[in-house]
Amino acid sequence: MRVHHVCKDSDHDETFELLDDDDQPIPVVAGFLRHLRARGCSPNTLSAYSYDLLHFMFFLKKHQLTYQEFTPPHALQFLEYLSTIPSRKQARRLSLVLSTTTAEGTSTTRLSPATINRTFAAVSSFYEYLILSGEFSQRENPIQQVDDPALARVSERHRPFMGRGSRQRPIRRSVHVKTVQRVPRPMDDEQINKLLASLRLKRDRAMLLLLLHGGLRPGDYIG
């Protein structure tokens, strides 16, 4: 199985396909990717979901399962599987990562916690699509979600920074990997100059310079 990148030069349209061992598109995944395209997802999103589902299909093949037979207990096995497979990209992280050496002497890195959680999110979205389209016989998503306990620690008098727009019901997946919250890295001068050069309207440049030099958050500017 592999991910096939399809680029149509006529209209600069990009999409991705997940091919089986016979180099044929997997119908149920093809339908899901078409659904994502119809929702306006970017090529980067389609690529990420394709590779996430590739991991999932390899897992099903290894355990001789079909997507219809995948159940919540299998999600625990899927987590163990993801923690052992190598990353397809060279790690570019400031924190410590798990690295192993193969028999050939080459060093490989494992999937990061964020990537594993994103894969579970992709599989969860995949099953939500299958349930809505009637492709999945069960009515419950095997990647189960639960209420986030953090909800109980937030006072009812708390006013979110973005007002009502940011208030939502905290949900997390029952199977997930703990991630480290990192401080965002500031943009360097070259990145800022490129961003300013990409703006065509004086209004947009003024807005960006106000945020930059005033140290404002988006909500401060909107307010």
N, C-alpha and C positions, 0 to 999 in steps of 0.2 A: 504494500500500500504506500501511496505517496500523495503529496499535495501538488497539484498542477496549476501553475499560474497562467491565466489566459488573458492576453492583452490584445484588444481590437484596435488596430492603428487608425481605422476609419474615423472613430469618434472618441479616441483616447479612453475607451471604456476598459476597466480592469475588473477581473473577477477571479475566483479560485474554485477549483474542483478537488474533491477527495476521491482518488481513484483506488479501486480494489487491486487484488493481485493480478487480475487479467487486464489491468489498465483501463477499466471501465468505470464511469462515475457511479458512486454508491447512491441509488435513487433517493433514499430517505434523507441523506445528508445534502444532496443536491437541492432538494425541496427546501430545506432549512436555509441554505445559503441564498437561494432565490428570495426567500422571505426577508432575510436581512438586507439584501439589495433593495427590495421594495420599500423597506423602512428607511432607506437613505443612508445605510451604514457605509463608512469609508472603506477604501481598499485595505487600509491597515487593519481595520476591525475584521474584515473578511479573512484576511491572512491569519490573524491571531486565532480566530475561531476555527479555521480549517486545521491548523496545527494542533490546537487543543483537542479537537475531535479525532485527529489522527492518533494521538495518545490513547484516547478512549477506545477507538476501534482496535488498536493493537492489544489493549487490555482484554477486550471481549474475545478476541481471537485466542489469546494465550489461555484464557480460562474456559474456552469453548462455550461462550455465551452469546446470545443474541441481545439486541437492545431491548427486546420485549421481555427478556428473562432477567434483566438487571433490576435488583431490588436494593432497598436501603442497606442491608448488611453487606452487599457487595461494594458499597461506597467506602467502607473501611478498608477493604482489600485494594480498592482503586487508589486510596491514599498511600498505602504502603508501596504500591507499584510506582506511583509518581515520584516517591522519595528515592527510588533507586535508579531511575533512568537518567542518562546524561543530557545536559542542555545542548541544543543545536547551535547556540551562540556562545562566543567567548564572553566570560563574565567581565563586566565593567562596573564593579561595585566597590564602595569604600569600606564596607563591612566584611567580616569574615564569611567565607563560603566554603561548603564542603567540596573538596577536590580529591579525586582518586586517580591512581595510576593503573593503566590497563596492562595486559600481558606484553603488548608491543612497546611499553615504556612511555606512552603518551599520556599526558595529564588531561583529565576531563572534569568538568564541574557539573554538579547536580542542579536540578531545577530549583530556583529560588522559592521561598514561601509565597511571595506575591504571585509568581507564575502558577504555582500549584492552586492557589485560591482562585486565580483567574480561570484556570482549566475547569474547576468545579462550577464556576459561574457559567461558563460556556455550555457545559453538559446540562446544567439546570435549565438554561434557556432553550437548549435543544429539546428537552423533554416537555417544557411548557408548550413549545410549538407542536410537538407530537400529540399532546393531549388535546389542544385546540383543533388540530386538523383531523383528529380521529385515528391517527396512526398508532397510538399507544392504547392498548386494551385497558390498562389500569387508569384510574382517575386520579391517582396521587403521584406527585413527582418523587422519584426515588432519591433525588438529592434534596432531602428534607430541610425545611427552614424553620427556625424557632425565633421567638421574640428575644431581642437583645436585653440582657439583664440591666444594661446601663439605663434603660428607660425608667426603672424604679429609683434611680439615684438622681434624676433630674426633677427639680421642684416644678410644680405647676405654675409658680410665679415667674419661672425663667422665661425671658424673652429672647428668642433666637436673634442672631445678628442680622439676618436677612428678613426678619419678621415672619409672617405666616408662610412665605415662600420656602423657608428652610425647615419648617416643622414637618416631620414625617415619622412614620412608625418605624423605629429601629428594628431591623431584621438581620439575622445572620444565619449562615448555613450550619447545620448541626455538625457536619464534618468539615473542618477547616484547619489551617496551619496558622500558628501565631506569628504575626509580623511585627517588625520594629518600626515605630513611627519616627521618621527622620525629618530633620529641619531642611526645608527647601534650600537648594544652593542658588546663590544670586547669579544673575546673568552677567557676563563680562561685557566690556565696552564694544567688542566686535559684534556680539549678538544683539546688543541694544541698537547699534547703528544699522544693522541689517533690518531689524524690526521697524525702525523709523523710516528707512528707505522704502519699505514695502507699503507704507501708508500713502494714500493719494489725497485724502481730504485733510484740510487744515484742522478741522474739528477733531478728527481722530488723532492727529499728532499732538494737538493741545491737550486732549484727554490723557494720552499716554505720558506726556511730559509732566502733567500735573500729578498723576499717580506716582511717577518715578521720583520727582524732586520733592514732593510733599510727603512721601512715605505713606500714601493712602492705600487703603484696601478698596476692592471694588464696591463694597457696600457703602463706604464713606463717600465715594464719588456719586453713586446713585442717589443717596440720601440728600 
